[in-house]
Amino acid sequence: MKLTTLICCGYLVLFGILAAVYALSGFDLLLFFCFGNVTAYRVFLSLAGVGALWLLFWLIAFRPTKPLS
């Protein structure tokens, strides 16, 4: 469970960096890494959505901030 959460966090950080490069320069690194393959591009985008949903579930189910209050 912890490994899955760390993988999802790492992937979302990587995706955020790629999105920031695209926003600041106009060059889409994710599409470049997919060699222009639109299907692979959509797969990586959907993985970002699954990772975000997993982290949302983890935050709701395990409430990691509860001991802080």
N, C-alpha and C positions, 0 to 999 in steps of 0.2 A: 504494500500500500504506500509506504513511504517512497520507495523507488519510483513508482508510477507518478507520484506527485512531483518528485524532483525532475523527472523526465519532462513532464508537462510544463513545469516552470521554465526549464531550460529551453524547451522548444518555443514557448511564448516569448521569452527574452530574445532569442534568435530572430523570430518572426518580427518582433518590434524593431530590432536593429535594421533588418531588411526593409521594413516599411518606412523607417526614418530616412534611410538612404534614398529610397524612391521619392519620398516627399520633398527632400532637400535638393536632389540632383535631377530627378526625372528619369533616372536609369533604374530599371526594374531588375534588381539582382536575383530575385527568386525566379523570374522568368528566364534569366540568363543561366542560372544553375539547372533549370529544367530543359535547357537546350531548345527553348521555344516550343516545347510540347505542352499544349494547352491542357490536355488530360492530366498530366503530371502536376501542372500548376494548380489545377483545381483540387487534386488530391492533397497537396500540401496546405492549401487554404482550408480545406475541410478538416485536416488534422489540427489546425490551429483552433478551429471551432470546437472540436472534441476536447482538446486540451483545456480550453477556457471553461467548458461545461464541467469537466472533471474537477477543476479547481474550485468552481462554484459549489459543486456537491461536497467537496472536502471541507470548504469553509462552513457550510451549513451543518453538515453531519458531525464534524469533530470539534468545531468551535475552538480553534487554536488560540483565540484572543481572550477566552473566558478567564483563564488564570490571571491575566493582567489587570482585571478590574477588581 
